[in-house]
């Protein structure tokens, strides 16, 4: 069990197929690859880099813009597919991190290293908010396409509420590393997006 990687090529292929579904405009393989690249950047800070990699691969595996339980379903899939590859406490950590992407609130772990890993993982997931303006605007358009079935007034109200909730936090990012790298730009991007949502008619 110890020598077997958590995520092998067979699992990568299976998950890649899910991420390449035609209705995914943002929550796709490019999002996973961007997070894996960030996990590489910060690997030295991670207590369990393999668990983070697994959480990244599984966190949006199930994605239906009309469903409310994508994260829980993605966590269930991770638990099923990783059973026997990781001990129960490690599986629980991975599952808890995946579920946490629903709210981006930190899971409550007793272990400081696990908490730190979860902080970095959640920050990786939100790093797009602090991307350069063109990339952020492309992200906003891609998310809108995933919710193409939502009528415009409803979309503007719902998206505005989500963005305002991020701005209302004392910090968007949990870790000092990501705050320094992404926070100022994220606040600018979100403020600009809110303005556009409010002035669109």
N, C-alpha and C positions, 0 to 999 in steps of 0.2 A: 504493500500500500504506500509505503514511504517513497519508493523510487518512481512510482507512476506519476506523471504530471497530472495536475488537476484538470487542465484543459489540453487535450491532445488533438492531433490533426483531424481525427474523425469528428470530434465534438465541434471543432472550429468550422468544419464543412457544414455540419447540421445547422449550427447557429447562423452561419453566414447566409444560408438559404432563407432563413426567417427574415433576416435583416434586408434581404434583397427583394422583398415583396414590393409590388408596384405601387402600393398606396403609402409607402414610407418616403417622405420627402426630406425629413430631417432625422427621424429616429431610425437611421439606416447604418450600413457598414462604415460609412465615412465618420459618423459620430463615434462608433466603437474604436475605429483606428485613431481618431484624434485623442480619445481618452487613453488608449494604450500608449500613445506617444508621450502624453503627460506623465503616465505611470513610470515610463522610462526615465523622464527628466528627474523625477523625484524618488526614484527607486531607493536611493541611499537613506531616505527618511522612513521608508516603509518597514514595519515589523514583519509582515507576511506578504511579500510582493505577489506570490502566487495566488493567494486568496483574493487580493485586489484585482488581479487579472481575471479571475473567475467571476467576480462580482461585475466587472465591466462587461464581460462577454454575455452574461445572463440578464443584466438589469433591464433591458428593453426587449428581451427576446419575444415576449408576448406584448403586442402593441395594437390596440384597436381604439381609435379616437372616440368611439361611442361608449367604451366600457369604462367602469370606474375602478376596476380591480386589476389593472395590468401589472402593477408592481407585485401584488400578492401572487398572481398567477406566474409571473416570471420567477419569483422566489421558489414557488412549488416545483417548477420545472428544474431549477438548479438543484433542489434537494433530491429530486428523483434521479437526475443525470449524474450527480456527483456522489450519490450514495456508494459507500465502499471505497471511494477514492480519498475521503477525508474523514477524520474522526468527528463525532457528533458536535463537539464544541466549535470546531472550525466551520462545519456546515452551518451551525446556528449563526455564527458571525457573518458568514457570506450572505445568508438569507436575510438577516436583520439589516445589512447594508443595502440590499436590493429594495426591501420594503421601505427603507428610509428615503429613497428617491421620490416617493410620493409627496412628501412634505418638506424634504431637505432639512428636517430637524435631526440632530444627532441621536442615534440609538443609545440607550443607557447600558454601557458595558462596565463591568467592575474593573476591567483591565485597562490601564492607561495607554498601553501600546495599541490595543484594539480600538480604543476611542480615537487615538491619533490617526490610525489607518482609515477609519471611517470618515474622519474630518477631511482628510486628503481626497478620499474617493468621492465624497459629495461635492467637494470643490472642483474636482476634475469634471464632474457632470455639468456643473454650472459655468464652466470657464468660457463657454460661448458668449455669455452675457458681457464679458469683458474683452471680446474680440475687437479687431479693428472695425470701424463703422461699416464698411462694405460687407464684411463677413457677417456681422450682426444683422444687418438689414436683410441679407440673403436668408439667414436663419429665421427671421420673423416671417418672411414670405413663405418659406418652406413649411413652417408650423401652420400658417393659415391654410395652405393647400391640404395639409393633413386633416384640417377641420373644415373642409370645403362645404360640408353639409350644414354648417351653422350659418344662419342668416346674419347679414352684416351688422345690424344694430346689436344683436345678441353677442356676436363675436367681439365687437368693440368694448362692450360692457364687461364681458368675461375676461378678455385679455388684459384690459386696463386694471381689473381687480387683482389679477395675478402679478402684474408688473408693480403695482402700488405696494403689494405685500412685501416684495423684495426691497423696495426703496425704504419701507418703514422699518426694516430691521436695522439695529445698530451697525451690523456688518452683514453684507451679503455672503461673504466667504467665512468659513470657520477658521482657517489657518492664516497665520501671519504671512507665510510665503505667497499664498494666493491673493491676499488682500493687497500686498505690495505690487503684485504683478498685474492684477485684473480689476481691483475694486474701483479706482477712479474712473476708468473707461466704462465699466459696467454701469455706474450711476449716470454717466453722460448718455450712454446708449439707451438706457431705460427711460430716462427723462425725455429724450428725443422721440422715442417710440410712443410714449404716452401722449405727447403733444400731437403727433401725427394721428393717433387714434381719436383724439378729442376734436381735431379740426376736420377730419374726414367726414363727408356727409353724402 
